[in-house]
Amino acid sequence: MSHVNPPVYLPADTPPEEIPEPSADQVVHVLASTRQRVAARIIDWAAFILTAIAVLAGPIALAVAVGPDSFGTFVLPVIIAGLVLDFLAIGALRVGRLAWFGCTVGQRVVGLRVVLMEDGTTKPGWRQAYRRWAIPQNNQFIPALSDFLAHRRDKKYGQCLHDRHAGTVVVRVQPPLVPVKTSGLKKLTKSDEAPALVPDAAWARRERWHRIILGSVIVIPLAAAVVTPPLLSYLASRPPAFEFETFYDDRVRFTNRYNGIGVTYERTSASVKDDAKGCLAGATTEQARAVLRRLKCEGRIEAAFRTTDGVLVSSHVLKFPSPSAAARAKDGLAHTDLRFVPGGPTSPPGGAQVGKVGDEDRYVVVTMAVSPKQPDAELKTKNAFSRMHAPVLNVIVWMDV
């Protein structure tokens, strides 16, 4: 496309009111700022990293699967082929996109285009795209730094060394010009007057959405790849949650037998509160909460069960920072100091306080049982309590590793 007048390149910090109106015979571009070019380069490197991961993931997985024995004869050629493909893929991102679309991935996301300096409209061909990628040798110690400094020193066109090498400039993208719409009626003009042209607003909207989608496709996976390893490392370094297992094959219903007598239970609730606040939530009185605060209670397990006779049995496991604190809690807390289940009765007729206090475990277990009124309620409660009480110490796993 030829123009009557040569293209005009305005500095990146040109105020909007000083930018001339677009016209058909004059190309006006605002040059890319340093911030935009750096952002585009960062996004390009993110795209390169994701490409490398995608291309090399298969060979690496294969190497891990076959093991070191077959590495030299089978895996090594595959990895070398993957590296070659990776190099070609990165070249396609850098050179191919520039020749096909006039911009790299990062430049598209940021809103930049590369044009030939002489006319301001033509995108680089394959030769110019390759020349931009293959920066010539220079007498600077760090080519990338000298490339950047060349851009900063060029106040007229903002060209890097690779721009000078290929005869290109990087400009902000601008919508193509289209005739003014006149609601279906042809605008009356003089015979020698060209139709008025304005930037294509629909094109600008589509371009904005394309940039958002493309940027999300690159930035989100890379951010996840960067954040996931340290996050997993942090989670792995944290102490595991204060937890328990019932060892009943995760069944809701199970039977405990003791001295030849069996009782069937149905688990009704289970919760783990691995902090001091959760520990205090289990106390029924301010006096009990004061004891737990003084002894620095660190967490609580609450598990509730129901027998076929309607007897309710629960176990509360309290976690303390030291054996001495656990021992004092064992002697200072009654089963009625803790609630049975959230919203349930707080004064069951049966219960006992037992402790598992040791140098490693440092826990106190408070178990209790209550039965609805019935002729043999006391015996049923005793049976349910004793059958649960003995296995509980073997069934609940105290974990602080």
N, C-alpha and C positions, 0 to 999 in steps of 0.2 A: 504494500500500500504506500503510495507516494503522497507527499504533502507539499503544499506551496511553501510553507515556512518550516525551518528546522525545529526539532523538538526543544521544549523549554524544560529545564530541570530546576526545581525549586528546592531550597534546603529543607531538611526534615522539620525544622522548628518554624516554618512559615505559618503565620496566623491564617485561619480559614478565610477571613475577609480580604486577604491579599492574594488569594489564589484566583487567577482569571477564570472567567466562564468558559466551559468547554466549547469547542467549535470543530467543524469538519476539516478546516484547513490548518489547524494548529494543535499539535500534541503538547499537553502540559502535564508533567509528572511531578509529584512530591517524592523526594528521595527517602529511602528507608532510614530510620534512625538507628543509632548504635544499639539501643535497647532492643529494637525489633529484630535486628540481625542476630544479636546474641541469643535471643529467645528462640528464633528459628533454628539456629545451630544446635541448641540444647535439645529441641524436639527432634531434630534430625538424628542426633546421637541416640536418643531414646528409641527411635524407630530402628536404628541399626542394631541396638542391643536386643530388642524384641525379635528382629529378624534372625540374629545369630542364635538366640535361644530356640526359636522355632525350627531352624535348620539343623542345629546340632543336638537337639533333644533326642532324636531317634538314635543316632550313633552312640551317644553317651549311655542311653538306656540299654542299647545292645551290648556295649562294653561291660556294663554292670551285670547283665544277665548271663553272658557266656563265661565271665570270669577271666582271670589273667592267663590261663593256659592257652586260650585261642586268640590272645590279643595280637600277637605278631602276624599270624597268618590270615586272620579274618577281620578282626575289629579295626586294626590300624588302617588298612586300605579304605574301610568305610568312613573312618574319621577324616582321613585325608580328602576323600571325595566330598564329605560334608563341609570341610573348610573351603574347598574350591567353590562349592555351590554357595556357601555363605558369602565369599568374596564377590561372586557374580551377582548375588541378590543385593548386596550393598551397592555395588556399581549401578545396578538397575535403579535403585532408589535415588542415587545421586546424579547419575548421568542420564539414565533413561527418562526419568520423570521430567528433568529439565528440558530434554529435547521434545518430549511428547506434550507436556503441559505448560512449559515455561516457568516451572517452579519446583522446588523440592517439597517433601511432605511438610517440613517445618515452616517453609515460606508460605505454603498454602494455608496452614493453620493460623499463622500470624497475620496474613493478609498482604503478602508481598508477591511481586512478580519480577522476573529477570528479562530484560529486553536488550536488544542491540542498541548501543549508544547512538549510532548514526541516524536511526530513524525513530526510535522510541516506541515502536509497535511490534516489531518482529521478535519472536522468541528465538532463543539460541538453537542452532541446528546441532547435529550430532558432533560435528567438529568443534564448535565453540563450547558445547557442553563438556566434552572431554578435556579441552584446554582449561576450562574453569576448574575441573577436578584435579588435573595434574598440575599443581602449582610449580612453576619453574624454580630451579635452584637459585639461591641468592646468597649474598655474603653475610646475611644475618645469622646469628647463632641459633635462634629458635624461629623456624619459618612461620609457625602459627602466630607467634607474637608479632613478628615483623609484618605479617599479613594484616593483623588487626591495627597496628600502628599506622600502616599505610592508609587504611580507611579513615582513621581519625585525622590524619594530616591533610587528606584531600577535602578541602572545604567546598570545592566546586561540584564534584560528582560523588564523593564518598566512596570511591572505588577501593576495594582490596586489591592485593597483587593479582589474585586469580581473575578479578574483573578486568584489570588492565591487560592481562595476558589474553583474554578472550574477547575484549572489546565490548563488554556488557556493563550495564548498571542495574542496580536493584532499586525498585520503586514500589510505592504503595499501590495496591490494586485499585482500579477504578472501574465503575460500570461502563459498558459500551453505551454509545449515544444512539438514541432512537428518536423518531419524529414525535412531536407533541401530539398527544391524543386529543381528539376534538369530539368525543361522544358520538362517533359514527359519521359526523359531518365533516366534509373536507374544509380545512381552513383556507380562507381566501387570502391569496398572496399576490404580489405583483409578479408579472411574468419573468422578471429578471431577479427575483428574490428567492434564495434557497429556503426550503422548509426549516422551521426552527427545530433544533435538536436539544434533547435533555438526557441526563443519565437514566438508564433503565432501572427503575426502582424494584421491579420484580426480580431482575437478575441479582441485584444487591441482596435481596432477602434470601434467595436460594443460596447464594454464595456464603452468607452468614451462617446458615444452617449446616451447609457442607463443612465449613470450618469447625463448627462446634462438634459435629459428629466425629469428624476425623481426629480432632484433638482428644476427644474422650476415648476413642479407640486406642490411642497411643498412651496417653497420660495415665489412665486408670489402671491398665494392666501393669505398666512399669511401676507405678506407685505401690501397687499390691506386691509386686516382686521385690521392691526395695524394703517395704515395711514388714512383710511377712517374716523373713528370717530373724530380725531382731525381736519382733513380737513373740515368736515362738521361743526364742532363746530366753526372753524375759519370763514368759509363762513357765518354761521348764525350770528356771532358777528359783521360782517362787515355791514355798512349801506347799505340798498338795493340800487340798481342802480337807478339813476335819470331816470324815465320812464314815459310813458303816455299810456293811453288807449283811443280809440275812442268811445267806447260804441255803435258801430253800428253793433253789433253781428259779428264783424270781417269781415263784408262784404266789398268788394271793392267799391261797388256802394251804395249810400244812398241818402236820400233827407232831406234837412233842410227846415222848414217852419217858417216864421216869418211875423206877420201881414197879414196872409192869403195868402202870396205869397211863393211858394216853388221853390227851386233850387236843381237839382240833381247833385251830385258830384261823382267823381271817384278818389279814392286815388291812387296817382302815385308814391309816395315815402314816407318813414318815417325812421328816424335814430335817435339814441340816442348816444350822445358823452358825457360820464360822466367824463370829466376831463377838466382841464384848457386849454390844447392844443386843444381839440375838440371845446371848446367855441371860441377860437381865430380863428379857421378855418372858422367860419361863417362870419367873418368880411371882408368887401370888401376893406377897406382902412387902411393904417397904423395909421391914426388918431383914427379910431374906435377900432383897436387892442390896441392902447395905453390906451384908456378909459377902455376897458375890463381888461387889465392887472392891471391898477391902482385900479380898484374896485374889483379885485380878483375874476373874473368870474370863476365859478367852473364847468360849464357844459352847454350843449345846446341840445334842442330837435328841430328837423327840420321835419315838415310834410308838404307835398304838395298834392294838389287836383286839379282836372280839371272838369269843368262843361260841360254839353252837348253843350253849346254855345262856348266852347273853352276857357273860362276864366280860368286863372290860379290863384289859391288862396293858400297861404301858411301861416303857423304860426311858428314863432321862439320863443322858450321858453328859457330864460336865467336864470341860477341859480346863486345866490349870497350868500355870507356867512352871511349877516346881512340885516335887513330891511333898514338901512340907505344906504348901498351900492346899494341895489335894487332901492331905491327911487332916488338916484343920477343917476343910469343908465337909469331909466325911463325918466328923464328929459334931459339926455345928448345924447341919441341915437335916430336917425331917422330910419324909415323903410328902407331907402336906404342904411343904414350902413351895412346891412346884405344881403348876397346873397339869391336869391329866392330858387333855387335848385342847386345842384352842376353842374356847367357848364351853368346855365341858365342866364337870363338877370339880371342885377344888378340895373337897374333904372326903375322900373315899374311906370306907370303913376298914379297908385292909391295905397293907403295904409294908415295905421294909426298906431300910437304907443299907446298901452294900457298897463296898468300895473296891476298886481295882487301882491301888496306889502303888506306883513303882518308880524306879529311877528313870525309866524310859517312857512309860505310858502316862503317868500323872493324871489319871482320870478318876472321877467318882460316878458311880451308877446309882441312881435312885429308881426303884421299881415299885409299882403299886397295882392293886386290882380292886375292882368294885363290882358288885352283882346287884341286879334289880331284886326287889323284895319277892321272895318265894320261900317255901317251907325249908328247903335245904340250901339257902343262899350262902350261909357261912361255909359249909363243906365245899360247895362248888367254887366259891371264891378261893378257898385254901388250895384246892386241887389245881385250879387254873393258875394261881399265883406260883405255887411250888413247881409246877411243870414248866412254866415259863422262866422262873427265876434261875434254876440251875442251868438250863441251856443258854440263857441270855449271855452269861459270862463267856461261854464258848462260841456263841454264834456271832455276837457283835465283834467286829474287828476294830480295834483301836489303832488308828493309823496316824502317825505324825512323822512320816519319813519323806 
